[in-house]
Amino acid sequence: MKNQQSNSRRTFLRNLGASASAMSLPMLGYAGNEVVQNESSGLYSILTDLDRKGSGQPGRKLGIALVGLGYYSTNLLAPALQQTQNCRLAGIVTGTPSKAEEWMKKYNIPKENVYDYKTFDRIADNKDIDVVYVVLPNSMHEEYVVRAAQAGKHVICEKPMAITPKACQNMIDACKKANKQLAVGYRLHYEPFTKEVMRLGQEKVFGAVKFVESSDGFRSGDPNQWRLKKSMAGGGPLMDVGIYAIQGARYVTGEEPISVTAQFAPKTDPVKFKDVEETMFWQFEFPSGAVSNSTTSYASGVERLYASCEKGWFELSPAFGYGPLKGRTSKGPIEMPVVNHQAAHMDGVCKDLLDGKQLPGHVTGEEGLRDVTLLQAIYQAAETGKKLKLKA
């Protein structure tokens, strides 16, 4: 991952009023970008060359159709799409007629841009929709990414990309066959605090990274939610927020792990967590000699990314939630603009699509495949109790 880039849910709700008004675009460190502050709110936006000069298609915004209108689409993606510069909410796919009516009125979506899961494939004939964003339970990602590609649409898929590496590869292959691009919902790769800790670690600002703590967990609520059903989620917190901890260790070191050990914690609520793990721990070793230690849990909150280096340290806490994130180093606080993560992510992806560029590797299906391979390796290490060597 060289040169890349819940407590979380409560953090989002607490800060929605502040961060939702922050318009942003990614690539903060690129030449020509300008950070501007809103005089009334005090929040920051990132003004890029695109705002001043326009993209390769001046005034053109890509139309995005959201597939699945659950929490993430309703409370984060749809509001973010009211702030984006390069894309807009153009359509929806839902199996609930009452939701369809509500969304059509709220967002002025024409009836011809509304689909259910049986009529989904007709989206191929809709020139108003350029990108399909799959926001469904993990087990359904493969089917709808493949169908979206076959319908001739670019695709964004929520993380984790799928439950198995084989499913990920099928999704990659389908998009390549259709000559369409596939992005995964790695919103933090476009978030300024995250981009800064990537830089600090990969450029060895405090010397070589020696140890990383990368953990994410929260107290799970509804015992009937799909995330607690293995057939739909593929696992418990590891498949949900644990992937953020995996990403954190990888993008701080800029390396791929060469081995993993892992442990399941005892279940304090075996009824609620009868189908999935409640808490997990795992440890990575990296080629440079750096090591990481991680926790993920549905039993209690943790959200921290900490790196100890030869000549100092740096951390984010909160590190993975919807914002605002906060950071500091052994030399002082990390000061970066607060942005809307979802708007920055979708704008970044759609800018590249508008400009006819290949998406950066760290947000593509190949990156999603790497993470899902590591997720399955962690489960295998925990089940066997052995150190598992990982392929490059």
C-alpha positions as CSV (number, residue, x, y, z in Angstrom):
1,M,0.0,0.0,0.0
2,K,2.9,2.3,-0.7
3,N,2.0,6.0,-1.2
4,Q,-1.7,5.5,-0.3
5,Q,-3.5,6.1,1.7
6,S,-19.3,1.9,17.1
7,N,-18.6,4.2,18.8
8,S,-18.3,5.3,15.2
9,R,-22.0,5.6,14.8
10,R,-22.4,7.6,18.0
11,T,-19.5,9.9,17.0
12,F,-21.3,10.5,13.7
13,L,-24.6,11.4,15.3
14,R,-23.0,13.7,17.7
15,N,-21.1,15.6,15.0
16,L,-23.5,15.4,12.1
17,G,-24.6,18.9,12.6
18,A,-21.0,20.1,12.3
19,S,-19.4,17.9,9.8
20,A,-22.3,17.5,7.4
21,S,-22.0,21.1,6.3
22,A,-18.4,20.7,5.3
23,M,-18.0,20.5,1.5
24,S,-14.8,18.8,0.5
25,L,-12.8,17.2,-2.2
26,P,-9.9,14.8,-1.8
27,M,-6.2,15.1,-2.7
28,L,-5.5,17.8,-0.1
29,G,-1.8,17.5,-0.7
30,Y,-1.9,18.1,-4.4
31,A,-0.5,21.3,-5.8
32,G,-3.1,23.8,-6.6
33,N,-5.5,22.8,-3.8
34,E,-6.7,25.5,-1.4
35,V,-8.3,25.0,2.1
36,V,-11.0,27.6,2.7
37,Q,-12.9,28.3,5.9
38,N,-16.6,29.1,6.2
39,E,-16.8,32.3,8.2
40,S,-20.1,31.4,10.0
41,S,-19.5,27.7,10.8
42,G,-15.7,27.7,11.1
43,L,-15.5,24.5,9.1
44,Y,-13.2,23.9,6.2
45,S,-13.6,22.9,2.6
46,I,-11.0,21.8,0.1
47,L,-11.1,23.9,-3.1
48,T,-9.3,22.1,-5.9
49,D,-8.4,23.0,-9.4
50,L,-11.6,21.2,-10.5
51,D,-13.7,23.9,-8.7
52,R,-11.8,26.7,-10.5
53,K,-11.3,25.1,-13.9
54,G,-13.9,22.3,-14.2
55,S,-13.3,18.7,-15.1
56,G,-12.9,17.3,-18.6
57,Q,-16.7,17.6,-18.8
58,P,-17.5,21.1,-17.5
59,G,-20.7,21.2,-15.4
60,R,-21.2,17.4,-15.7
61,K,-22.1,15.5,-12.6
62,L,-22.2,11.7,-12.6
63,G,-25.5,10.2,-11.6
64,I,-25.3,7.8,-8.7
65,A,-28.0,5.2,-7.9
66,L,-27.9,3.8,-4.3
67,V,-28.8,0.1,-4.0
68,G,-30.2,-0.4,-0.6
69,L,-31.7,2.3,1.5
70,G,-30.6,1.3,5.0
71,Y,-28.9,3.4,7.7
72,Y,-25.8,4.2,5.7
73,S,-27.6,5.3,2.5
74,T,-30.3,7.2,4.4
75,N,-28.1,9.0,7.0
76,L,-24.8,9.5,5.3
77,L,-24.6,8.8,1.5
78,A,-27.8,10.7,0.5
79,P,-27.0,13.8,2.6
80,A,-23.4,13.7,1.3
81,L,-24.6,13.7,-2.2
82,Q,-26.3,17.1,-1.6
83,Q,-22.8,18.5,-1.1
84,T,-20.8,16.8,-3.9
85,Q,-19.2,18.6,-6.8
86,N,-18.7,15.7,-9.3
87,C,-21.7,13.5,-8.6
88,R,-25.4,13.6,-7.6
89,L,-28.1,11.3,-6.4
90,A,-29.9,10.2,-9.5
91,G,-31.7,7.0,-8.6
92,I,-32.5,4.4,-6.0
93,V,-33.0,0.6,-5.7
94,T,-35.2,-0.6,-2.9
95,G,-37.6,-3.4,-2.1
96,T,-39.8,-1.2,0.1
97,P,-42.4,0.9,-1.8
98,S,-42.9,3.3,1.1
99,K,-39.2,4.2,1.1
100,A,-39.3,4.7,-2.7
101,E,-42.1,7.3,-2.3
102,E,-40.4,9.0,0.6
103,W,-37.1,9.3,-1.3
104,M,-38.7,10.5,-4.5
105,K,-40.4,13.4,-2.7
106,K,-37.4,14.2,-0.5
107,Y,-34.8,14.2,-3.3
108,N,-36.9,14.9,-6.3
109,I,-36.0,11.6,-7.9
110,P,-38.0,10.8,-11.1
111,K,-40.1,7.7,-11.0
112,E,-38.2,6.2,-14.0
113,N,-35.0,6.3,-11.9
114,V,-36.5,4.1,-9.1
115,Y,-36.1,0.3,-9.2
116,D,-36.7,-2.7,-7.1
117,Y,-34.5,-5.8,-7.0
118,K,-36.5,-7.5,-9.7
119,T,-36.4,-4.6,-12.1
120,F,-32.8,-3.7,-11.3
121,D,-31.3,-4.9,-14.6
122,R,-33.4,-2.3,-16.5
123,I,-31.0,0.3,-15.2
124,A,-28.9,-0.6,-18.2
125,D,-31.3,1.5,-20.3
126,N,-31.1,4.6,-18.0
127,K,-28.6,7.1,-19.3
128,D,-29.2,9.3,-16.3
129,I,-27.4,6.8,-14.1
130,D,-23.6,6.4,-14.5
131,V,-22.6,4.8,-11.2
132,V,-24.3,2.2,-9.0
133,Y,-23.3,2.2,-5.3
134,V,-24.0,-1.1,-3.7
135,V,-25.0,-0.6,0.0
136,L,-26.4,-4.0,0.9
137,P,-25.6,-6.8,3.4
138,N,-22.1,-8.3,2.6
139,S,-23.5,-11.5,1.2
140,M,-25.3,-9.6,-1.5
141,H,-22.4,-7.5,-2.8
142,E,-21.2,-9.9,-5.4
143,E,-24.6,-10.4,-7.1
144,Y,-25.4,-6.7,-7.4
145,V,-21.8,-5.6,-8.4
146,V,-21.8,-8.2,-11.2
147,R,-25.3,-7.2,-12.3
148,A,-24.4,-3.5,-12.2
149,A,-21.3,-4.1,-14.4
150,Q,-23.3,-6.2,-16.8
151,A,-25.8,-3.3,-17.0
152,G,-22.9,-1.1,-18.2
153,K,-22.4,1.0,-15.0
154,H,-19.3,1.9,-13.0
155,V,-19.6,0.5,-9.4
156,I,-18.9,1.5,-5.9
157,C,-19.3,-1.3,-3.4
158,E,-19.4,-0.8,0.4
159,K,-16.7,-2.6,2.4
160,P,-16.0,-5.3,3.0
161,M,-16.1,-6.0,-0.7
162,A,-17.5,-9.5,-0.2
163,I,-17.4,-12.4,2.2
164,T,-14.8,-14.6,0.3
165,P,-11.8,-13.8,-2.0
166,K,-13.5,-15.8,-4.7
167,A,-16.5,-13.5,-4.7
168,C,-14.2,-10.5,-4.8
169,Q,-12.4,-11.9,-7.9
170,N,-15.7,-12.6,-9.6
171,M,-16.6,-8.9,-9.1
172,I,-13.3,-7.7,-10.4
173,D,-13.6,-9.9,-13.4
174,A,-17.2,-8.8,-14.2
175,C,-16.2,-5.2,-14.1
176,K,-13.1,-5.7,-16.3
177,K,-15.2,-7.7,-18.8
178,A,-17.7,-4.8,-19.0
179,N,-14.9,-2.3,-19.2
180,K,-16.2,-0.5,-16.1
181,Q,-14.4,0.6,-13.0
182,L,-14.9,-0.8,-9.5
183,A,-14.3,1.2,-6.4
184,V,-14.7,0.1,-2.8
185,G,-16.1,2.4,-0.1
186,Y,-12.7,3.3,1.5
187,R,-13.9,6.8,2.5
188,L,-10.9,7.3,4.8
189,H,-8.5,7.3,1.9
190,Y,-9.9,10.7,1.0
191,E,-10.0,12.1,4.6
192,P,-7.3,14.6,5.6
193,F,-6.3,13.3,9.0
194,T,-6.0,9.8,7.6
195,K,-4.0,11.0,4.7
196,E,-1.7,12.8,7.1
197,V,-0.9,9.7,9.2
198,M,-0.3,7.7,6.0
199,R,2.3,10.3,5.1
200,L,3.8,10.3,8.6
201,G,4.2,6.6,8.6
202,Q,5.2,5.9,5.0
203,E,7.6,8.8,4.7
204,K,9.1,7.9,8.1
205,V,8.7,11.4,9.4
206,F,9.4,10.1,12.9
207,G,11.7,7.3,11.7
208,A,10.8,3.8,10.9
209,V,7.5,2.5,12.3
210,K,8.1,-0.1,14.9
211,F,4.7,-0.9,16.5
212,V,1.1,-0.1,15.5
213,E,-2.0,-0.4,17.6
214,S,-5.0,-0.3,15.3
215,S,-8.4,-1.2,16.9
216,D,-12.0,-0.5,16.2
217,G,-15.1,-1.7,18.0
218,F,-18.5,-0.6,19.5
219,R,-21.3,-1.9,21.5
220,S,-23.8,-3.6,19.1
221,G,-27.5,-2.9,19.7
222,D,-30.3,-4.7,17.9
223,P,-29.9,-8.5,18.4
224,N,-31.9,-9.2,15.2
225,Q,-29.8,-7.1,12.8
226,W,-28.3,-8.7,9.8
227,R,-24.7,-8.0,11.0
228,L,-25.2,-10.7,13.6
229,K,-26.1,-13.3,11.1
230,K,-23.1,-15.1,9.6
231,S,-24.9,-16.0,6.4
232,M,-25.4,-12.3,5.6
233,A,-22.4,-10.7,7.2
234,G,-19.7,-13.4,6.9
235,G,-18.8,-12.9,10.5
236,G,-19.1,-10.4,13.4
237,P,-17.2,-7.2,14.2
238,L,-14.1,-8.3,12.2
239,M,-16.2,-8.1,9.0
240,D,-17.7,-4.8,10.0
241,V,-15.3,-2.5,11.7
242,G,-12.3,-4.8,12.1
243,I,-11.5,-4.1,8.4
244,Y,-10.7,-0.5,9.5
245,A,-8.1,-1.8,11.9
246,I,-6.6,-3.9,9.1
247,Q,-6.5,-0.9,6.8
248,G,-4.9,1.3,9.5
249,A,-2.0,-1.0,10.1
250,R,-1.4,-1.4,6.4
251,Y,-1.6,2.2,5.4
252,V,0.5,3.5,8.3
253,T,3.3,1.1,7.6
254,G,2.8,1.1,3.8
255,E,3.5,-2.6,3.9
256,E,1.6,-5.9,3.5
257,P,1.7,-8.2,6.5
258,I,3.8,-11.4,6.2
259,S,2.2,-13.3,9.1
260,V,-0.8,-13.3,11.4
261,T,-1.8,-14.7,14.8
262,A,-5.3,-14.3,16.2
263,Q,-7.5,-15.1,19.1
264,F,-11.3,-15.2,19.8
265,A,-12.3,-13.6,23.1
266,P,-14.8,-15.5,25.3
267,K,-18.4,-14.5,24.6
268,T,-20.0,-12.6,27.4
269,D,-23.4,-12.9,25.6
270,P,-23.5,-16.3,23.9
271,V,-27.2,-15.9,22.9
272,K,-26.7,-12.6,21.1
273,F,-23.5,-13.7,19.5
274,K,-24.4,-17.3,18.8
275,D,-23.7,-17.0,15.1
276,V,-20.6,-14.7,15.1
277,E,-17.6,-13.7,17.2
278,E,-18.1,-11.0,19.9
279,T,-14.5,-9.8,20.2
280,M,-11.3,-10.7,18.4
281,F,-7.6,-9.9,18.7
282,W,-4.9,-10.3,16.1
283,Q,-1.3,-9.5,15.4
284,F,0.5,-8.8,12.1
285,E,4.2,-8.9,11.3
286,F,5.5,-6.8,8.4
287,P,8.6,-7.1,6.2
288,S,10.4,-4.2,7.8
289,G,10.1,-5.8,11.3
290,A,7.2,-3.6,12.4
291,V,4.4,-5.4,14.3
292,S,0.8,-4.5,14.9
293,N,-1.8,-5.5,17.5
294,S,-5.5,-5.1,16.9
295,T,-8.9,-5.5,18.6
296,T,-12.3,-5.5,17.2
297,S,-15.5,-5.9,19.2
298,Y,-19.3,-5.7,19.3
299,A,-19.2,-5.7,23.1
300,S,-17.5,-2.4,23.9
301,G,-16.0,0.7,22.2
302,V,-12.5,1.2,21.0
303,E,-11.3,3.4,18.2
304,R,-7.6,4.2,18.0
305,L,-4.7,4.2,15.5
306,Y,-1.3,4.6,17.2
307,A,2.2,4.2,15.7
308,S,5.4,4.1,17.8
309,C,8.4,5.0,15.7
310,E,12.2,5.3,16.1
311,K,12.1,9.0,16.9
312,G,8.6,9.6,18.2
313,W,4.9,8.6,17.8
314,F,1.6,9.7,16.2
315,E,-2.0,8.7,16.7
316,L,-5.6,9.3,15.7
317,S,-8.4,8.9,18.3
318,P,-11.1,8.8,17.1
319,A,-9.5,7.2,14.1
320,F,-12.1,5.5,11.9
321,G,-15.5,6.9,12.6
322,Y,-17.6,9.3,10.6
323,G,-15.8,12.3,12.0
324,P,-14.5,14.6,13.1
325,L,-11.3,12.6,13.6
326,K,-8.6,13.9,16.0
327,G,-4.8,13.4,15.9
328,R,-1.6,14.3,17.7
329,T,2.1,13.4,17.5
330,S,5.0,13.5,19.9
331,K,5.6,17.0,18.6
332,G,2.1,18.3,19.0
333,P,-1.5,18.1,17.6
334,I,-2.4,17.2,14.0
335,E,-4.3,20.2,12.5
336,M,-6.3,19.3,9.4
337,P,-9.6,20.4,8.0
338,V,-12.8,18.6,9.0
339,V,-14.6,17.3,6.0
340,N,-17.6,15.1,5.1
341,H,-16.0,11.7,4.5
342,Q,-18.7,10.3,2.2
343,A,-18.8,13.5,0.0
344,A,-15.0,13.5,-0.3
345,H,-14.9,9.8,-1.2
346,M,-17.6,9.9,-3.8
347,D,-16.3,13.2,-5.3
348,G,-12.8,11.7,-5.5
349,V,-13.9,8.6,-7.3
350,C,-16.2,10.4,-9.7
351,K,-13.6,13.0,-10.5
352,D,-11.4,10.3,-11.8
353,L,-14.2,8.7,-13.8
354,L,-15.2,12.1,-15.3
355,D,-11.6,12.7,-16.3
356,G,-11.3,9.3,-17.9
357,K,-8.6,8.2,-15.4
358,Q,-8.0,4.8,-13.8
359,L,-8.9,4.8,-10.2
360,P,-6.0,4.7,-7.7
361,G,-5.2,1.1,-6.7
362,H,-5.8,1.7,-3.1
363,V,-9.6,2.1,-3.5
364,T,-10.2,-0.5,-6.2
365,G,-11.5,-4.0,-6.2
366,E,-8.0,-5.3,-5.9
367,E,-7.6,-3.5,-2.6
368,G,-10.9,-5.0,-1.5
369,L,-9.7,-8.4,-2.4
370,R,-6.5,-7.9,-0.3
371,D,-8.6,-7.0,2.7
372,V,-11.0,-9.9,2.4
373,T,-8.1,-12.3,2.0
374,L,-6.7,-10.9,5.3
375,L,-10.0,-11.2,7.0
376,Q,-10.2,-14.8,6.2
377,A,-6.6,-15.4,7.3
378,I,-7.4,-13.9,10.7
379,Y,-10.3,-16.2,11.1
380,Q,-8.2,-19.2,10.1
381,A,-5.4,-18.2,12.5
382,A,-7.8,-17.8,15.4
383,E,-9.5,-21.2,14.6
384,T,-6.2,-23.1,14.4
385,G,-4.3,-21.2,17.1
386,K,-1.3,-21.1,14.8
387,K,0.8,-18.4,13.2
388,L,-0.2,-18.2,9.6
389,K,2.3,-17.1,7.0
390,L,0.8,-14.8,4.4
391,K,1.6,-14.6,0.7
392,A,2.8,-11.4,-0.7
